Amino acid sequence: MTHIAVLGSANMDLVAYVAKAPQRGETVTGREFLEIPGGKGVNQAIAAARAGADVSMIGAVGTDSFGTGLRNALEHSGVETGHLRTNEGRSGLAHIVVDDEGGNAIVVIPGVNATVDHLATGDENLIASAQALLLQLEIPLAAVTAGAGTARRHGVRTVLTPSPVQPLPPELLDSVDLLVANEREAAALSGVPEPLGAAAALLDRVGEVVITLGAAGCLYAARGAEPLTVPAPRVTAVDSTGAGDTFVGTLAVALTEGRPMTDALVWASAAASLAVQRIGAAPSMPTRPEIDAQAAGVTA
């Protein structure tokens, strides 16, 4: 079993399900409300664990009941939480509105995620012991950059999800092996709206890029190689929350197991297509047998 470390956020998702998301100044009636463990760090950790990896989480939860719930959710999914700090204050929260087409709008309140601005004692050794480090941008950039630099020094593959999208310092990108962005993020980072052009522009800064294309699948580009597009299974989306994190966590597992990139992308796309058919982020993430069965029907 491969070992994956995740350095990132832990949020409790407060999810309202509505027929149509409200416009500014508008009030709508929702049909359901759920509290669901989430945050991009937690989501990617759970996705990777369910896909079959040995996963460790580095981050922070608060001293509130949400903090206890987040830690329990990780441990229930098999994620090791010895490096998940409990810091004084409120856990991170995400207010999410999901409409009947499966689309979402999200407001994140960092809480104690904002205190994860450095690597704590033992974090470097944990990262060094992993085959891959997963990073996102819901914790301070200082910690993300430190984590990426540590991974690079120890020869650990670094996968960055640039969300929420923001300008990325060269010292961070210099330590990133694989950038996985959605279309909007890729366009914002590259200044190019079209995915192929965005990927080409991003390759000036990192060696490998994956751009997720929603129902159209994903685009992979690497320096010196022809771009590759992998389709996604045709499904009816119920809730897209966490689908991108499912893709990243599953992709990391496939790559650390030594699968060719095409096979890894098919597997990750299959996992994401399962996640969008279920409610919530972490609860929607599929198990390895489910991913294998779904991927069997995808032809790259």
C-alpha positions as CSV (number, residue, x, y, z in Angstrom):
1,M,0.0,0.0,0.0
2,T,1.4,3.4,-0.9
3,H,1.6,6.3,1.6
4,I,0.1,9.7,0.7
5,A,0.4,12.8,2.9
6,V,-2.2,15.6,2.7
7,L,-1.4,19.1,3.9
8,G,-4.6,21.2,3.9
9,S,-7.8,22.4,5.2
10,A,-10.5,20.8,7.4
11,N,-14.0,22.4,7.2
12,M,-17.4,21.4,8.3
13,D,-19.7,21.9,5.2
14,L,-23.1,23.5,5.9
15,V,-25.0,22.5,2.8
16,A,-28.4,23.9,1.7
17,Y,-30.1,22.1,-1.2
18,V,-32.3,24.3,-3.4
19,A,-34.1,24.1,-6.7
20,K,-32.3,27.2,-7.9
21,A,-29.6,29.2,-6.1
22,P,-30.7,32.7,-5.0
23,Q,-29.6,35.8,-6.8
24,R,-28.4,38.8,-4.8
25,G,-31.2,40.1,-2.7
26,E,-33.4,37.1,-3.3
27,T,-34.7,34.6,-0.8
28,V,-35.5,31.0,-1.8
29,T,-36.8,28.0,0.1
30,G,-34.5,25.0,0.4
31,R,-35.6,21.4,0.6
32,E,-32.8,20.0,2.8
33,F,-29.9,21.0,5.0
34,L,-26.9,18.9,6.0
35,E,-23.7,19.2,8.1
36,I,-21.0,17.2,6.2
37,P,-17.3,16.9,6.9
38,G,-15.3,18.6,4.2
39,G,-12.5,21.1,3.3
40,K,-10.3,20.3,0.4
41,G,-7.6,18.7,2.6
42,V,-10.1,16.4,4.3
43,N,-11.8,15.6,1.0
44,Q,-8.6,14.6,-0.8
45,A,-7.4,12.6,2.2
46,I,-10.7,10.6,2.4
47,A,-10.8,10.1,-1.3
48,A,-7.2,8.7,-1.4
49,A,-7.9,6.5,1.6
50,R,-11.1,5.0,0.1
51,A,-9.2,4.5,-3.2
52,G,-6.7,2.3,-1.3
53,A,-3.8,4.3,0.0
54,D,-2.3,4.7,3.5
55,V,-3.1,8.4,4.1
56,S,-1.9,10.9,6.8
57,M,-3.5,14.3,7.3
58,I,-1.6,17.5,8.3
59,G,-3.8,20.4,9.3
60,A,-5.9,21.8,12.2
61,V,-9.4,21.6,13.7
62,G,-10.9,23.8,16.4
63,T,-11.9,23.1,19.9
64,D,-15.6,23.1,18.9
65,S,-17.8,20.1,18.2
66,F,-17.1,20.5,14.5
67,G,-13.5,19.7,15.2
68,T,-14.4,16.5,16.9
69,G,-16.7,15.6,14.1
70,L,-14.0,16.3,11.4
71,R,-11.4,14.2,13.2
72,N,-13.8,11.3,13.7
73,A,-14.8,11.4,10.0
74,L,-11.2,11.1,8.9
75,E,-10.4,8.3,11.3
76,H,-13.6,6.5,10.3
77,S,-12.3,6.5,6.7
78,G,-8.9,5.2,7.7
79,V,-6.9,8.5,7.6
80,E,-4.2,8.8,10.2
81,T,-4.7,12.0,12.2
82,G,-1.6,12.2,14.5
83,H,-0.5,15.4,12.7
84,L,-3.9,17.0,12.7
85,R,-3.6,19.7,15.3
86,T,-6.4,20.8,17.7
87,N,-6.0,24.6,18.0
88,E,-8.0,27.0,20.1
89,G,-10.9,28.5,18.2
90,R,-13.5,27.6,15.7
91,S,-13.0,24.9,13.0
92,G,-13.2,25.9,9.4
93,L,-16.7,26.2,7.9
94,A,-18.0,26.2,4.4
95,H,-21.5,27.5,3.5
96,I,-22.6,25.6,0.3
97,V,-25.7,26.0,-1.8
98,V,-26.4,23.1,-4.2
99,D,-29.0,23.5,-6.9
100,D,-31.0,20.8,-8.7
101,E,-28.5,20.7,-11.6
102,G,-25.8,19.6,-9.2
103,G,-24.0,23.0,-9.4
104,N,-22.8,24.7,-6.2
105,A,-21.7,28.0,-4.8
106,I,-19.4,28.0,-1.8
107,V,-18.3,30.5,0.9
108,V,-15.4,29.3,3.0
109,I,-14.6,30.7,6.5
110,P,-11.1,29.5,7.4
111,G,-11.3,29.4,11.2
112,V,-8.3,27.6,12.6
113,N,-7.2,26.6,9.1
114,A,-5.6,30.1,9.1
115,T,-3.3,29.0,11.9
116,V,-1.7,26.4,9.7
117,D,1.0,28.8,8.5
118,H,4.1,26.6,9.1
119,L,5.1,22.9,9.4
120,A,5.0,21.6,12.9
121,T,7.4,19.2,14.6
122,G,7.3,15.9,12.8
123,D,5.6,17.2,9.7
124,E,8.7,17.1,7.6
125,N,9.5,13.5,8.6
126,L,5.9,12.5,7.7
127,I,6.1,14.2,4.3
128,A,9.5,12.6,3.6
129,S,8.0,9.1,4.3
130,A,5.2,9.6,1.7
131,Q,5.2,8.8,-2.0
132,A,3.1,11.9,-2.7
133,L,2.0,15.1,-1.0
134,L,-1.3,16.7,-1.8
135,L,-1.7,20.4,-1.4
136,Q,-4.5,23.0,-1.9
137,L,-4.9,26.7,-1.1
138,E,-7.3,26.8,1.8
139,I,-4.5,27.2,4.3
140,P,-1.9,30.0,4.3
141,L,0.5,30.0,1.4
142,A,3.5,30.0,3.7
143,A,2.6,26.4,4.9
144,V,1.8,25.3,1.3
145,T,5.1,26.5,0.1
146,A,7.0,25.0,3.0
147,G,5.3,21.7,2.4
148,A,6.1,21.7,-1.3
149,G,9.7,22.6,-0.7
150,T,10.0,19.8,1.9
151,A,8.6,17.3,-0.6
152,R,10.9,18.4,-3.3
153,R,14.0,18.0,-1.0
154,H,13.0,14.5,-0.2
155,G,12.0,13.4,-3.7
156,V,8.3,13.2,-2.9
157,R,5.8,13.9,-5.7
158,T,3.9,17.1,-5.1
159,V,0.3,17.6,-6.5
160,L,-1.2,21.0,-6.1
161,T,-4.9,22.0,-6.5
162,P,-4.9,25.8,-6.9
163,S,-8.2,26.4,-5.1
164,P,-9.3,28.9,-4.1
165,V,-7.4,30.3,-7.1
166,Q,-4.9,33.1,-6.4
167,P,-1.5,34.2,-7.7
168,L,1.1,31.6,-7.0
169,P,4.7,32.5,-6.0
170,P,7.6,31.1,-8.1
171,E,9.1,29.4,-5.1
172,L,5.9,27.3,-4.7
173,L,5.6,26.4,-8.4
174,D,9.3,25.5,-8.5
175,S,8.4,22.6,-6.1
176,V,5.2,21.4,-7.8
177,D,5.4,18.3,-10.0
178,L,1.7,18.2,-11.0
179,L,-0.9,21.0,-11.1
180,V,-4.5,19.9,-11.2
181,A,-6.9,22.7,-11.9
182,N,-10.4,23.1,-13.2
183,E,-11.1,25.2,-16.3
184,R,-11.8,28.4,-14.4
185,E,-8.7,28.0,-12.2
186,A,-6.5,27.2,-15.2
187,A,-7.8,30.3,-17.1
188,A,-7.2,32.5,-14.1
189,L,-3.7,31.3,-13.5
190,S,-2.7,31.4,-17.2
191,G,-4.7,34.3,-18.5
192,V,-5.8,32.0,-21.3
193,P,-9.5,31.1,-21.4
194,E,-9.3,28.0,-23.7
195,P,-8.0,24.8,-21.9
196,L,-5.4,23.7,-24.4
197,G,-3.9,27.2,-24.5
198,A,-4.1,27.5,-20.7
199,A,-2.3,24.2,-20.3
200,A,0.4,25.3,-22.7
201,A,0.9,28.5,-20.8
202,L,1.0,26.7,-17.4
203,L,3.7,24.3,-18.7
204,D,6.1,27.3,-18.6
205,R,5.8,27.1,-14.8
206,V,5.2,23.4,-14.0
207,G,6.2,20.2,-15.6
208,E,2.8,18.5,-15.8
209,V,-0.8,19.9,-15.8
210,V,-4.2,18.3,-15.6
211,I,-7.3,20.5,-16.4
212,T,-10.6,19.0,-15.4
213,L,-13.4,19.6,-17.8
214,G,-16.5,18.5,-15.9
215,A,-18.7,16.2,-17.9
216,A,-16.2,16.4,-20.8
217,G,-13.5,14.6,-18.8
218,C,-10.0,16.0,-18.4
219,L,-7.0,17.3,-20.4
220,Y,-3.4,16.3,-19.5
221,A,-0.3,18.1,-20.8
222,A,3.4,17.6,-20.1
223,R,6.5,19.3,-21.4
224,G,7.7,17.5,-24.6
225,A,4.6,15.4,-25.0
226,E,1.4,15.6,-27.0
227,P,-1.7,16.7,-24.9
228,L,-4.1,14.0,-24.0
229,T,-7.9,14.2,-23.4
230,V,-9.6,11.5,-21.3
231,P,-13.4,11.3,-21.4
232,A,-15.6,11.0,-18.3
233,P,-18.4,8.5,-17.9
234,R,-21.9,9.9,-18.8
235,V,-23.8,10.3,-15.6
236,T,-26.5,12.5,-14.2
237,A,-25.0,14.9,-11.6
238,V,-26.8,15.4,-8.3
239,D,-24.1,17.3,-6.4
240,S,-20.7,18.3,-7.8
241,T,-19.3,19.3,-4.3
242,G,-16.0,17.4,-3.8
243,A,-15.8,15.9,-7.2
244,G,-12.6,17.7,-8.0
245,D,-11.1,16.5,-4.7
246,T,-12.2,13.0,-5.4
247,F,-10.4,13.2,-8.8
248,V,-7.2,14.4,-7.2
249,G,-7.1,12.0,-4.3
250,T,-7.8,9.0,-6.6
251,L,-5.3,10.2,-9.3
252,A,-2.6,10.4,-6.6
253,V,-3.3,6.9,-5.6
254,A,-3.1,5.6,-9.1
255,L,0.2,7.5,-9.8
256,T,1.9,6.3,-6.6
257,E,1.0,2.8,-7.6
258,G,2.9,3.3,-10.8
259,R,0.0,3.3,-13.2
260,P,0.6,5.0,-16.6
261,M,-0.9,8.5,-16.8
262,T,-3.7,7.5,-19.2
263,D,-4.9,4.7,-16.9
264,A,-4.6,6.9,-13.8
265,L,-6.7,9.6,-15.5
266,V,-9.4,7.1,-16.5
267,W,-9.5,5.8,-12.9
268,A,-9.7,9.3,-11.4
269,S,-12.4,10.4,-13.9
270,A,-14.4,7.3,-13.0
271,A,-14.2,8.1,-9.3
272,A,-15.3,11.7,-9.9
273,S,-18.3,10.5,-12.0
274,L,-19.4,8.4,-9.1
275,A,-19.0,11.2,-6.6
276,V,-21.3,13.7,-8.5
277,Q,-24.1,11.2,-8.4
278,R,-24.2,11.3,-4.6
279,I,-24.9,14.0,-2.0
280,G,-22.1,15.8,-0.1
281,A,-18.3,15.8,-0.5
282,A,-16.6,13.3,1.7
283,P,-19.7,11.0,2.0
284,S,-20.0,10.8,-1.8
285,M,-16.5,9.5,-2.4
286,P,-16.3,5.9,-3.8
287,T,-14.4,2.9,-2.6
288,R,-11.8,1.2,-4.7
289,P,-14.0,-1.7,-5.9
290,E,-16.6,0.9,-7.0
291,I,-14.0,2.9,-8.9
292,D,-12.6,-0.3,-10.6
293,A,-16.1,-1.2,-11.8
294,Q,-16.9,2.3,-13.1
295,A,-13.5,2.6,-14.8
296,A,-14.0,-0.6,-16.7
297,G,-16.6,1.1,-18.9
298,V,-14.3,4.1,-19.8
299,T,-12.2,4.1,-23.0
300,A,-9.5,6.7,-23.2
